[in-house]
Amino acid sequence: MKVSGFTFLRNGQKLGYPFVASIRSLLPLVDEFVIALGPCDDATEEILREIGDPKIRLIPTTWNENLRSDYSVKGFVYGQQKSIALFNCTGDWAFYLEADEVLHENDLPKIRAVMEKYLRDERVEALAFDYLHFYGNKNTLAWSPGWYRREVRIIRNTIPAWSSEALFFNVVTGHKKSRYPRAAHSGATIYHYGWVRSEAQMNLKSASVLKFWNNRELKPVDYSQIDPGVLRQFAGTHPQIVQDWLPAAEGLFHADPNHQLTAREKKHRRLRWLEKTFGWDFSRQHYRPVR
């Protein structure tokens, strides 16, 4: 079994991504790590080369800065970059990690075992992971139908697949036709740290990538402006590889008690009540579960 890791990256240092921890957390599982590296005006490329692992292969790319706004709403440029990296993978499985996602060392054996288990089972086209979204600090999780709870991160590399945007995969079934992949659960977890970096870094990131997602007015990020009902205390342990990157913090992150709920947050409050009352799950799922 050969396993490829892949991601795309641009200005990872300047925008505050824990990309070195992300890459290092996956390296023990893969035979190669393909990185579609866009044009950077910081030290990202030098930092990547300093990792010094021969598994890492950098693919220089160009970003389409002129994509029509109706497509940028869908994050299509991100999908292009992700697909470029995927198309350069040569493994039986291709394992995608975003630059703010990290694996826990305790999960590595079970991930390898599940890849081996389903290697010859063609019903399984992908493997899904649970998600922990850290918010505001390392002790706080965001838990709501608005924060995806499971997502595919490993795709079988012997089927025609691509990505229309950064988050999920599409399996090609015909001319201009595609569907979500059939996925088994990996039994493992992705630790997502995008909302742990400083507000200054998050605002810089938002200003840098907004044109690739939509043309709405840029609104400053204020972590305190969130429904406090979605915040939960994290009681587990963080991956060792990301410990030095995590900012020091004590206790639960405190939302603004006077925060005015948006229409979306009000909707998610109602959905959370239904979930708690009836045991339902309203979070989105970009794959077809294989039982």
C-alpha positions as CSV (number, residue, x, y, z in Angstrom):
1,M,0.0,0.0,0.0
2,K,1.3,3.4,-1.0
3,V,-0.1,6.5,0.6
4,S,0.2,10.1,-0.6
5,G,-0.3,13.2,1.5
6,F,-1.2,16.5,-0.1
7,T,-2.2,20.1,0.5
8,F,-2.1,23.5,-1.0
9,L,-0.5,26.6,0.6
10,R,0.2,30.2,0.0
11,N,1.7,32.7,2.6
12,G,1.3,30.2,5.4
13,Q,3.7,32.0,7.7
14,K,2.2,35.5,7.3
15,L,-1.3,34.2,7.7
16,G,-0.5,32.3,10.9
17,Y,-1.2,28.7,9.8
18,P,0.4,25.9,11.8
19,F,1.4,24.4,8.5
20,V,4.7,22.8,9.8
21,A,2.9,21.0,12.6
22,S,0.2,19.9,10.1
23,I,2.7,18.5,7.6
24,R,4.8,16.8,10.3
25,S,1.7,15.2,11.9
26,L,1.0,13.4,8.6
27,L,4.5,12.5,7.4
28,P,4.7,9.2,9.4
29,L,1.8,7.9,7.4
30,V,2.7,8.8,3.9
31,D,5.3,7.8,1.3
32,E,5.2,11.2,-0.4
33,F,3.8,14.6,0.5
34,V,2.7,16.8,-2.4
35,I,2.3,20.6,-1.8
36,A,0.8,22.9,-4.4
37,L,2.7,26.0,-3.4
38,G,1.3,29.3,-4.7
39,P,3.2,32.6,-5.0
40,C,4.4,33.7,-1.5
41,D,5.7,37.0,-0.3
42,D,6.8,35.6,3.1
43,A,9.2,32.8,4.2
44,T,6.8,29.9,3.6
45,E,8.8,28.2,0.9
46,E,12.1,28.5,3.0
47,I,10.3,27.0,6.0
48,L,9.0,24.1,4.0
49,R,12.4,23.3,2.7
50,E,13.9,23.5,6.2
51,I,11.6,20.6,7.2
52,G,14.2,18.6,5.2
53,D,12.1,15.5,4.6
54,P,12.7,13.8,1.2
55,K,9.0,12.8,1.0
56,I,8.0,16.4,0.5
57,R,7.5,17.5,-3.2
58,L,6.7,21.1,-3.9
59,I,4.6,21.9,-7.0
60,P,4.9,25.7,-7.9
61,T,1.5,27.0,-8.9
62,T,-0.2,30.2,-10.1
63,W,-3.5,31.4,-8.7
64,N,-6.2,32.8,-10.9
65,E,-6.6,36.3,-9.6
66,N,-9.3,37.2,-12.2
67,L,-11.9,34.5,-11.6
68,R,-15.4,35.8,-12.0
69,S,-17.1,36.7,-8.8
70,D,-19.9,34.1,-9.1
71,Y,-17.3,31.4,-9.1
72,S,-15.2,32.9,-6.4
73,V,-18.2,32.7,-4.1
74,K,-17.8,28.9,-4.3
75,G,-14.1,29.1,-3.4
76,F,-13.3,27.6,-6.8
77,V,-9.6,28.8,-6.9
78,Y,-9.1,26.8,-3.7
79,G,-10.6,23.8,-5.4
80,Q,-8.2,24.3,-8.3
81,Q,-5.2,24.3,-6.1
82,K,-6.3,21.3,-4.1
83,S,-7.0,19.4,-7.3
84,I,-3.5,20.3,-8.7
85,A,-1.9,18.7,-5.6
86,L,-4.2,15.7,-5.8
87,F,-3.5,15.1,-9.5
88,N,0.2,14.8,-8.7
89,C,-0.3,12.1,-6.0
90,T,0.8,8.6,-7.0
91,G,-0.4,6.6,-3.9
92,D,-3.3,4.1,-3.6
93,W,-4.8,6.5,-1.1
94,A,-4.4,10.3,-1.1
95,F,-4.6,12.0,2.3
96,Y,-5.5,15.7,2.3
97,L,-4.8,18.0,5.3
98,E,-5.4,21.7,5.3
99,A,-2.7,23.9,6.7
100,D,-4.6,24.4,10.0
101,E,-5.5,20.8,10.5
102,V,-3.4,18.4,12.6
103,L,-3.5,14.7,13.4
104,H,-3.0,13.3,16.9
105,E,-0.1,10.8,17.2
106,N,-2.4,8.4,19.0
107,D,-4.6,8.1,15.9
108,L,-1.9,7.2,13.4
109,P,-2.0,3.4,14.0
110,K,-5.8,3.2,13.5
111,I,-5.7,5.4,10.4
112,R,-3.1,3.1,8.8
113,A,-5.1,0.0,9.8
114,V,-8.3,1.3,8.3
115,M,-6.5,2.2,5.0
116,E,-5.2,-1.3,4.9
117,K,-8.6,-2.8,5.8
118,Y,-10.4,-1.1,2.9
119,L,-7.6,-1.1,0.3
120,R,-9.3,-3.8,-1.8
121,D,-12.9,-2.9,-0.9
122,E,-14.0,-0.9,-3.9
123,R,-17.3,0.0,-2.1
124,V,-15.2,2.4,0.0
125,E,-14.0,5.4,-2.1
126,A,-13.0,7.6,0.8
127,L,-12.4,7.7,4.6
128,A,-14.1,10.3,6.8
129,F,-12.9,11.9,10.1
130,D,-14.5,13.4,13.1
131,Y,-13.6,17.1,13.7
132,L,-12.7,19.2,16.7
133,H,-12.9,22.9,15.9
134,F,-11.0,24.9,18.4
135,Y,-12.2,28.5,18.9
136,G,-10.6,31.5,20.5
137,N,-8.1,29.4,22.5
138,K,-6.8,25.9,22.9
139,N,-9.3,25.0,25.6
140,T,-12.5,25.8,23.7
141,L,-14.5,24.0,21.0
142,A,-17.2,25.3,18.7
143,W,-20.0,22.7,18.5
144,S,-23.0,23.4,16.3
145,P,-24.7,22.2,13.1
146,G,-22.9,25.2,11.5
147,W,-19.5,23.7,12.2
148,Y,-19.0,20.5,10.2
149,R,-18.6,17.5,12.5
150,R,-17.3,15.0,10.0
151,E,-15.5,15.3,6.6
152,V,-13.6,13.2,4.1
153,R,-9.9,13.6,4.2
154,I,-8.7,10.4,2.5
155,I,-9.7,9.7,-1.1
156,R,-9.0,6.5,-3.1
157,N,-6.5,7.6,-5.7
158,T,-7.6,5.1,-8.4
159,I,-10.9,6.8,-9.1
160,P,-11.6,10.0,-11.0
161,A,-12.0,12.6,-8.3
162,W,-11.5,16.4,-8.0
163,S,-12.5,19.3,-5.7
164,S,-14.8,22.2,-6.6
165,E,-13.7,24.0,-3.4
166,A,-11.4,23.3,-0.5
167,L,-13.6,21.4,1.9
168,F,-14.9,18.3,0.1
169,F,-14.3,16.0,-2.9
170,N,-16.4,15.0,-5.9
171,V,-16.2,11.7,-7.8
172,V,-16.7,12.1,-11.5
173,T,-19.4,9.8,-12.9
174,G,-19.8,11.2,-16.4
175,H,-19.7,14.2,-18.6
176,K,-20.3,17.2,-16.3
177,K,-21.6,14.8,-13.7
178,S,-20.2,14.1,-10.2
179,R,-21.3,13.0,-6.7
180,Y,-20.1,12.8,-3.2
181,P,-17.8,9.8,-2.5
182,R,-18.8,6.7,-0.6
183,A,-16.9,6.8,2.7
184,A,-16.3,4.6,5.7
185,H,-15.3,6.3,9.0
186,S,-11.7,6.2,9.9
187,G,-12.3,6.2,13.7
188,A,-9.9,9.1,14.0
189,T,-10.1,12.9,14.5
190,I,-8.9,16.0,12.8
191,Y,-7.8,18.8,15.1
192,H,-8.7,22.1,13.4
193,Y,-6.9,25.2,14.7
194,G,-7.8,27.9,12.2
195,W,-9.8,29.9,14.8
196,V,-7.0,29.8,17.4
197,R,-4.5,32.1,15.7
198,S,-4.6,35.7,16.7
199,E,-7.4,38.0,15.5
200,A,-4.8,40.1,13.7
201,Q,-3.7,37.0,11.7
202,M,-7.3,36.0,11.1
203,N,-8.1,39.5,9.8
204,L,-5.1,39.5,7.5
205,K,-6.1,36.0,6.2
206,S,-9.7,37.2,5.6
207,A,-8.4,40.2,3.6
208,S,-6.1,38.0,1.6
209,V,-8.6,35.3,0.6
210,L,-11.9,37.2,0.5
211,K,-11.7,37.8,-3.2
212,F,-11.5,34.0,-3.8
213,W,-14.7,33.4,-1.9
214,N,-17.0,36.4,-2.4
215,N,-17.2,40.1,-3.1
216,R,-18.9,41.1,0.2
217,E,-17.6,43.9,2.3
218,L,-14.7,42.8,4.6
219,K,-15.9,42.7,8.2
220,P,-13.2,42.7,11.0
221,V,-13.0,39.4,12.9
222,D,-13.9,39.7,16.5
223,Y,-13.8,36.3,18.2
224,S,-16.1,37.5,21.0
225,Q,-19.0,37.9,18.6
226,I,-20.3,34.4,18.7
227,D,-23.3,32.6,20.2
228,P,-21.9,31.4,23.6
229,G,-24.1,28.4,23.4
230,V,-21.9,26.8,20.8
231,L,-18.8,26.9,23.0
232,R,-17.6,23.8,24.9
233,Q,-14.7,23.0,27.2
234,F,-12.1,20.8,25.6
235,A,-11.1,18.0,28.0
236,G,-8.7,16.0,25.9
237,T,-5.0,16.4,24.9
238,H,-3.6,18.2,21.9
239,P,-1.2,16.5,19.4
240,Q,2.3,16.8,20.6
241,I,3.5,18.2,17.3
242,V,1.4,21.4,17.7
243,Q,2.1,22.1,21.4
244,D,4.7,24.7,20.8
245,W,2.5,26.6,18.3
246,L,-0.5,26.9,20.6
247,P,-0.9,30.2,22.4
248,A,-1.0,29.9,26.2
249,A,-4.5,30.2,27.6
250,E,-6.5,29.4,30.7
251,G,-10.1,28.3,30.8
252,L,-13.0,28.6,28.4
253,F,-13.0,31.4,25.8
254,H,-15.6,34.0,26.8
255,A,-18.0,35.3,24.2
256,D,-19.5,38.7,24.5
257,P,-22.5,38.3,26.8
258,N,-24.2,41.2,24.8
259,H,-23.7,39.6,21.4
260,Q,-26.8,40.0,19.2
261,L,-27.5,36.6,17.6
262,T,-27.6,36.6,13.8
263,A,-30.4,34.9,11.9
264,R,-28.1,32.0,11.2
265,E,-27.2,31.6,14.9
266,K,-30.8,31.7,15.8
267,K,-31.5,28.9,13.3
268,H,-28.6,26.8,14.7
269,R,-29.9,27.3,18.3
270,R,-33.2,25.8,17.2
271,L,-31.4,22.9,15.5
272,R,-29.3,22.3,18.5
273,W,-32.4,22.0,20.6
274,L,-33.9,19.4,18.2
275,E,-30.6,17.5,18.3
276,K,-30.5,17.4,22.0
277,T,-34.2,16.5,22.3
278,F,-34.5,13.9,19.6
279,G,-30.9,12.7,19.1
280,W,-30.8,14.0,15.5
281,D,-27.8,15.5,13.6
282,F,-28.3,18.4,11.3
283,S,-24.6,19.0,10.4
284,R,-23.8,18.8,6.7
285,Q,-22.1,15.7,5.3
286,H,-20.3,15.7,2.0
287,Y,-20.1,12.0,1.5
288,R,-22.3,8.8,1.4
289,P,-21.7,6.7,4.5
290,V,-20.7,3.0,3.9
291,R,-22.0,0.9,6.7
